[in-house]
Every structure is written in structure tokens, then in C-alpha cells.
Amino acid sequence: MLENNVTVSGEQFDPTLSNNGFIETTTVNGQVDLSIDMSDDPDPLLLGNLLQYTIVVSNTGPSDAVDVIVTDALPSGVIFVGASTGCNEDTPGSVICTIGSLASGASNTLLISVQPTVDGVFSNTVSVTSSPYNSDTVTSNNTATEQTTVVGYANLAVSQSASSSTVNATDLLTYTLSVANSGPNSARSITVTDALPDGTGFISASGSGWTCSYDGVLHEVSCTLPSLLITTAPDITIAITAPAEGGYHCQYCDGDG
């Protein structure tokens, strides 16, 4: 704030001195160039782990910046865990970091930690502002956006049993396939592929919630399930006829049998 004070006086008696002075004030705005950058670690991230954002705010001046504030509009699907001193979750999903003054040529680094609750691609945007008395010469660098891929993972297992260990040639034989997910996350887009033994004849394949199809060229059955929680899926039943020729026919075992 500039104050310019002028007064007037003379030799004669002045009956009104209240108008012999005048002060003019002028507001001087600081000239700053604030910028903000953000990085994430790690990327990609396994669902269930913490994600940390590193935010760097810089001021290239020429004036010092005052009342500097960083706002992080967290993406949906993440939970705020913690941040650097001066940062708080103002409202759910919105983190406010109060930096205060930032000298010309200086920078400030902030850390914000979150935990995603679902998998997918998350886009996080941060912005920096300062006092209205700061004239920011470049505003295009006052926001930054970082994308992070969060990967869900699940431990799938499959087992099978046959209706009989011995059958006569051309007799009916059924396989029961069981799929389980031990987590730690739900599984999606599950596909079970059964390469049927040579010489067998396909009859049918089904399972509650499963969509099964048979490929006559490859002589294999494929069954798909949209999703599976941490549990065991309904069994898949595949019916075939035994080969016309006797012998030992084995699924998923070594050797030529």
C-alpha cells in the first residue's frame, strides 16, 4: 500500500485547516508466477495398498506470494489417509493445504496419502491459489492432473473330479469343475477352458451363472463368469462320452496318456 501525503500552507491566516492536507493511497499488487506439479507412487498400484501423491508448488516471482493455498479434489473411490502438516480434509474428498507465504524463487513440497477402494484408472487434480493482491502472470500452470492405474488382484484356483475312474467305451462320463477365489479382491471376467480328451464326444456343459460353449475344432469347452467374490463359484458340469477304443485317457497329466 502506497500513501502519498501532500499539504498546503501560506503566510495568511487560514480559517479551515482541515482541507490543507490530502492523502492518496495506491494498492500495489505483488507479481508472482505460481506453478504446481504432481506425481504418484506407485503406478500401477495393487488394490488395498496406499497411494501417495507428491505435490510441488513453486513461485518464480518476482514478488513473494502470500496466502498460498493448495486444493486437492480427490477422485471418487479413494479414502483420505493423511497428509503433510497444514493439510486437512476440509470436506469429504477435498483436501486443503495452507502454505502461507512463498518467497520468490522458493518451492514447497506436500505429501497426500489415500487408499483406493476399487480398481480402475483414477484421475486426481490439484490447484494452487494465492491472495487477490498477488498478480499471477501465468495461470495455465496453476493446476496439475495425475492419472493412476489401480489393479485389483485375485487368487483363482480350479479343481475337477470325474463321475467315475473307470468307464466302458462310449459310456457317459461327467467332469465336475470347481473354481474358487481366495482374494484378496473380487475376480472379474473369469474364463475356464477345458481341453477335452482325444476321442471323447461332447454332450453338454453348464453351471449356474456360467455361460458355456463348445469349440468343435479345438475340442474344448469354455465357460465364463462375470465376477466372483472371495468364495467358491457354482460347479461346472461337463458331460462327454468315453472313446470307442479302450485305454487310459487323462486330462491335465504328463505323458502321452
One Martini backbone bead per residue (centre of mass of N, CA, C, O) as a GRO file, in nm:
protein
  257
    1MET     BB    1   0.093   0.038   0.026
    2LEU     BB    2   0.042   0.367  -0.088
    3GLU     BB    3   0.133   0.699   0.051
    4ASN     BB    4   0.032   1.029  -0.045
    5ASN     BB    5   0.143   1.337   0.112
    6VAL     BB    6  -0.026   1.653   0.110
    7THR     BB    7   0.043   2.009   0.159
    8VAL     BB    8  -0.080   2.338   0.267
    9SER     BB    9   0.062   2.683   0.290
   10GLY     BB   10   0.066   3.013   0.453
   11GLU     BB   11   0.083   3.341   0.585
   12GLN     BB   12  -0.195   3.337   0.620
   13PHE     BB   13  -0.486   3.299   0.753
   14ASP     BB   14  -0.644   2.980   0.816
   15PRO     BB   15  -0.967   2.880   0.894
   16THR     BB   16  -0.916   2.590   0.723
   17LEU     BB   17  -0.723   2.301   0.797
   18SER     BB   18  -0.875   2.033   0.699
   19ASN     BB   19  -0.789   2.106   0.372
   20ASN     BB   20  -0.446   2.100   0.381
   21GLY     BB   21  -0.478   1.789   0.326
   22PHE     BB   22  -0.364   1.488   0.134
   23ILE     BB   23  -0.439   1.137   0.084
   24GLU     BB   24  -0.295   0.888  -0.132
   25THR     BB   25  -0.390   0.564  -0.230
   26THR     BB   26  -0.202   0.260  -0.330
   27THR     BB   27  -0.225  -0.051  -0.472
   28VAL     BB   28   0.022  -0.313  -0.461
   29ASN     BB   29   0.078  -0.573  -0.658
   30GLY     BB   30   0.198  -0.868  -0.672
   31GLN     BB   31   0.437  -1.054  -0.876
   32VAL     BB   32   0.359  -1.381  -0.989
   33ASP     BB   33   0.460  -1.747  -1.039
   34LEU     BB   34   0.261  -2.005  -1.007
   35SER     BB   35   0.323  -2.360  -0.956
   36ILE     BB   36   0.218  -2.710  -1.031
   37ASP     BB   37   0.306  -3.045  -0.922
   38MET     BB   38   0.250  -3.408  -0.990
   39SER     BB   39   0.293  -3.728  -0.825
   40ASP     BB   40   0.305  -4.091  -0.818
   41ASP     BB   41   0.301  -4.365  -0.559
   42PRO     BB   42   0.235  -4.609  -0.724
   43ASP     BB   43   0.257  -4.702  -1.092
   44PRO     BB   44   0.095  -4.928  -1.041
   45LEU     BB   45  -0.172  -5.034  -0.812
   46LEU     BB   46  -0.257  -5.231  -0.558
   47LEU     BB   47  -0.523  -5.324  -0.419
   48GLY     BB   48  -0.494  -5.201  -0.068
   49ASN     BB   49  -0.297  -4.986  -0.111
   50LEU     BB   50  -0.102  -4.711  -0.096
   51LEU     BB   51  -0.129  -4.369  -0.212
   52GLN     BB   52   0.115  -4.124  -0.325
   53TYR     BB   53   0.132  -3.774  -0.330
   54THR     BB   54   0.341  -3.534  -0.502
   55ILE     BB   55   0.362  -3.182  -0.423
   56VAL     BB   56   0.474  -2.894  -0.617
   57VAL     BB   57   0.538  -2.558  -0.520
   58SER     BB   58   0.601  -2.260  -0.717
   59ASN     BB   59   0.802  -1.940  -0.724
   60THR     BB   60   0.919  -1.699  -0.978
   61GLY     BB   61   0.786  -1.435  -0.955
   62PRO     BB   62   0.926  -1.151  -0.817
   63SER     BB   63   0.735  -1.199  -0.587
   64ASP     BB   64   0.591  -1.263  -0.306
   65ALA     BB   65   0.376  -1.502  -0.182
   66VAL     BB   66   0.044  -1.499  -0.050
   67ASP     BB   67  -0.187  -1.707   0.057
   68VAL     BB   68  -0.118  -2.009   0.001
   69ILE     BB   69  -0.324  -2.257  -0.176
   70VAL     BB   70  -0.410  -2.605  -0.172
   71THR     BB   71  -0.621  -2.808  -0.391
   72ASP     BB   72  -0.770  -3.143  -0.348
   73ALA     BB   73  -0.964  -3.331  -0.574
   74LEU     BB   74  -1.054  -3.617  -0.507
   75PRO     BB   75  -1.120  -3.908  -0.615
   76SER     BB   76  -1.335  -4.135  -0.654
   77GLY     BB   77  -1.257  -4.424  -0.453
   78VAL     BB   78  -1.115  -4.271  -0.211
   79ILE     BB   79  -0.919  -4.251   0.094
   80PHE     BB   80  -0.826  -4.052   0.335
   81VAL     BB   81  -0.522  -4.065   0.540
   82GLY     BB   82  -0.291  -3.833   0.474
   83ALA     BB   83  -0.064  -3.545   0.553
   84SER     BB   84   0.078  -3.272   0.563
   85THR     BB   85   0.139  -3.006   0.721
   86GLY     BB   86  -0.163  -2.810   0.665
   87CYS     BB   87  -0.340  -3.061   0.597
   88ASN     BB   88  -0.697  -3.104   0.516
   89GLU     BB   89  -1.015  -3.241   0.530
   90ASP     BB   90  -1.265  -3.036   0.470
   91THR     BB   91  -1.408  -3.238   0.281
   92PRO     BB   92  -1.517  -3.497   0.137
   93GLY     BB   93  -1.261  -3.512  -0.110
   94SER     BB   94  -1.120  -3.241   0.028
   95VAL     BB   95  -0.799  -3.089   0.018
   96ILE     BB   96  -0.634  -2.853   0.238
   97CYS     BB   97  -0.342  -2.640   0.183
   98THR     BB   98  -0.146  -2.433   0.397
   99ILE     BB   99   0.130  -2.225   0.326
  100GLY     BB  100   0.129  -1.912   0.263
  101SER     BB  101   0.435  -1.817   0.223
  102LEU     BB  102   0.623  -1.756  -0.098
  103ALA     BB  103   0.906  -1.708  -0.217
  104SER     BB  104   1.106  -1.605  -0.442
  105GLY     BB  105   1.230  -1.914  -0.572
  106ALA     BB  106   1.042  -2.102  -0.423
  107SER     BB  107   0.943  -2.416  -0.255
  108ASN     BB  108   0.680  -2.675  -0.197
  109THR     BB  109   0.627  -2.989  -0.028
  110LEU     BB  110   0.366  -3.235  -0.065
  111LEU     BB  111   0.176  -3.494   0.112
  112ILE     BB  112  -0.062  -3.746  -0.010
  113SER     BB  113  -0.275  -3.999   0.129
  114VAL     BB  114  -0.433  -4.292  -0.013
  115GLN     BB  115  -0.720  -4.532  -0.051
  116PRO     BB  116  -0.834  -4.748  -0.255
  117THR     BB  117  -1.157  -4.931  -0.315
  118VAL     BB  118  -1.102  -4.956  -0.623
  119ASP     BB  119  -1.063  -5.026  -0.940
  120GLY     BB  120  -0.870  -4.841  -1.185
  121VAL     BB  121  -0.882  -4.508  -1.312
  122PHE     BB  122  -0.724  -4.227  -1.162
  123SER     BB  123  -0.811  -3.872  -1.131
  124ASN     BB  124  -0.600  -3.607  -1.016
  125THR     BB  125  -0.664  -3.265  -0.893
  126VAL     BB  126  -0.465  -2.971  -0.861
  127SER     BB  127  -0.444  -2.645  -0.689
  128VAL     BB  128  -0.335  -2.291  -0.698
  129THR     BB  129  -0.346  -2.015  -0.467
  130SER     BB  130  -0.382  -1.662  -0.386
  131SER     BB  131  -0.381  -1.361  -0.328
  132PRO     BB  132  -0.541  -1.094  -0.483
  133TYR     BB  133  -0.259  -0.922  -0.455
  134ASN     BB  134  -0.174  -1.133  -0.659
  135SER     BB  135  -0.013  -1.137  -0.972
  136ASP     BB  136  -0.062  -1.387  -1.201
  137THR     BB  137   0.107  -1.428  -1.501
  138VAL     BB  138   0.054  -1.755  -1.483
  139THR     BB  139  -0.234  -1.986  -1.500
  140SER     BB  140  -0.173  -2.263  -1.656
  141ASN     BB  141   0.016  -2.370  -1.387
  142ASN     BB  142  -0.224  -2.406  -1.143
  143THR     BB  143  -0.250  -2.704  -1.253
  144ALA     BB  144  -0.280  -3.068  -1.184
  145THR     BB  145  -0.263  -3.403  -1.338
  146GLU     BB  146  -0.315  -3.748  -1.221
  147GLN     BB  147  -0.272  -4.086  -1.325
  148THR     BB  148  -0.402  -4.401  -1.187
  149THR     BB  149  -0.347  -4.749  -1.168
  150VAL     BB  150  -0.576  -4.984  -1.034
  151VAL     BB  151  -0.516  -5.322  -0.924
  152GLY     BB  152  -0.684  -5.601  -0.911
  153TYR     BB  153  -0.659  -5.908  -0.711
  154ALA     BB  154  -0.674  -6.274  -0.762
  155ASN     BB  155  -0.706  -6.613  -0.630
  156LEU     BB  156  -0.723  -6.867  -0.846
  157ALA     BB  157  -0.897  -7.192  -0.854
  158VAL     BB  158  -0.885  -7.536  -0.989
  159SER     BB  159  -1.103  -7.823  -1.000
  160GLN     BB  160  -1.152  -8.191  -1.044
  161SER     BB  161  -1.402  -8.442  -1.128
  162ALA     BB  162  -1.511  -8.770  -1.174
  163SER     BB  163  -1.770  -8.999  -1.192
  164SER     BB  164  -1.530  -9.196  -1.290
  165SER     BB  165  -1.243  -9.409  -1.317
  166THR     BB  166  -1.438  -9.614  -1.480
  167VAL     BB  167  -1.518  -9.693  -1.822
  168ASN     BB  168  -1.690  -9.759  -2.092
  169ALA     BB  169  -1.719  -9.759  -2.402
  170THR     BB  170  -1.933  -9.480  -2.473
  171ASP     BB  171  -1.981  -9.378  -2.208
  172LEU     BB  172  -2.079  -9.185  -1.961
  173LEU     BB  173  -1.909  -8.871  -1.869
  174THR     BB  174  -1.831  -8.665  -1.583
  175TYR     BB  175  -1.736  -8.331  -1.508
  176THR     BB  176  -1.626  -8.149  -1.214
  177LEU     BB  177  -1.596  -7.800  -1.176
  178SER     BB  178  -1.393  -7.594  -0.953
  179VAL     BB  179  -1.414  -7.248  -0.842
  180ALA     BB  180  -1.183  -7.028  -0.663
  181ASN     BB  181  -1.162  -6.735  -0.437
  182SER     BB  182  -0.899  -6.596  -0.213
  183GLY     BB  183  -0.804  -6.333  -0.312
  184PRO     BB  184  -0.855  -6.011  -0.190
  185ASN     BB  185  -1.037  -5.992  -0.446
  186SER     BB  186  -1.237  -5.966  -0.683
  187ALA     BB  187  -1.339  -6.134  -0.969
  188ARG     BB  188  -1.307  -6.096  -1.330
  189SER     BB  189  -1.359  -6.240  -1.614
  190ILE     BB  190  -1.405  -6.555  -1.616
  191THR     BB  191  -1.212  -6.841  -1.749
  192VAL     BB  192  -1.289  -7.174  -1.852
  193THR     BB  193  -1.074  -7.435  -1.985
  194ASP     BB  194  -1.154  -7.746  -2.164
  195ALA     BB  195  -0.951  -8.003  -2.276
  196LEU     BB  196  -1.053  -8.260  -2.426
  197PRO     BB  197  -1.024  -8.570  -2.478
  198ASP     BB  198  -0.938  -8.780  -2.699
  199GLY     BB  199  -1.231  -8.935  -2.847
  200THR     BB  200  -1.441  -8.771  -2.735
  201GLY     BB  201  -1.782  -8.674  -2.663
  202PHE     BB  202  -1.987  -8.411  -2.678
  203ILE     BB  203  -2.276  -8.289  -2.485
  204SER     BB  204  -2.225  -8.095  -2.220
  205ALA     BB  205  -2.245  -7.752  -2.056
  206SER     BB  206  -2.272  -7.636  -1.709
  207GLY     BB  207  -2.364  -7.347  -1.488
  208SER     BB  208  -2.436  -7.144  -1.246
  209GLY     BB  209  -2.375  -6.838  -1.420
  210TRP     BB  210  -2.269  -6.976  -1.661
  211THR     BB  211  -2.104  -6.956  -1.988
  212CYS     BB  212  -2.120  -7.209  -2.235
  213SER     BB  213  -1.888  -7.356  -2.480
  214TYR     BB  214  -1.823  -7.525  -2.796
  215ASP     BB  215  -1.525  -7.641  -2.970
  216GLY     BB  216  -1.492  -7.857  -3.235
  217VAL     BB  217  -1.201  -7.805  -3.333
  218LEU     BB  218  -1.057  -7.805  -3.038
  219HIS     BB  219  -1.208  -7.965  -2.824
  220GLU     BB  220  -1.353  -7.735  -2.630
  221VAL     BB  221  -1.436  -7.575  -2.321
  222SER     BB  222  -1.611  -7.263  -2.240
  223CYS     BB  223  -1.632  -7.069  -1.931
  224THR     BB  224  -1.817  -6.789  -1.803
  225LEU     BB  225  -1.770  -6.520  -1.548
  226PRO     BB  226  -1.813  -6.206  -1.443
  227SER     BB  227  -1.800  -6.280  -1.119
  228LEU     BB  228  -1.605  -6.317  -0.794
  229LEU     BB  229  -1.593  -6.363  -0.493
  230ILE     BB  230  -1.478  -6.469  -0.183
  231THR     BB  231  -1.524  -6.778  -0.324
  232THR     BB  232  -1.731  -7.032  -0.449
  233ALA     BB  233  -1.833  -7.150  -0.730
  234PRO     BB  234  -2.030  -7.289  -0.923
  235ASP     BB  235  -2.048  -7.565  -1.077
  236ILE     BB  236  -1.917  -7.751  -1.348
  237THR     BB  237  -2.076  -7.949  -1.606
  238ILE     BB  238  -1.933  -8.217  -1.802
  239ALA     BB  239  -2.046  -8.401  -2.084
  240ILE     BB  240  -1.941  -8.725  -2.203
  241THR     BB  241  -1.795  -8.961  -2.418
  242ALA     BB  242  -1.635  -9.227  -2.445
  243PRO     BB  243  -1.430  -9.390  -2.611
  244ALA     BB  244  -1.432  -9.659  -2.831
  245GLU     BB  245  -1.156  -9.694  -2.720
  246GLY     BB  246  -0.956  -9.823  -2.516
  247GLY     BB  247  -0.797  -9.685  -2.222
  248TYR     BB  248  -0.592  -9.414  -2.124
  249HIS     BB  249  -0.749  -9.105  -2.008
  250CYS     BB  250  -0.601  -8.779  -1.959
  251GLN     BB  251  -0.628  -8.490  -1.766
  252TYR     BB  252  -0.367  -8.305  -1.693
  253CYS     BB  253  -0.116  -8.493  -1.782
  254ASP     BB  254   0.157  -8.655  -1.826
  255GLY     BB  255   0.227  -8.758  -2.132
  256ASP     BB  256   0.038  -8.982  -2.365
  257GLY     BB  257  -0.252  -9.035  -2.212
   0.00000   0.00000   0.00000
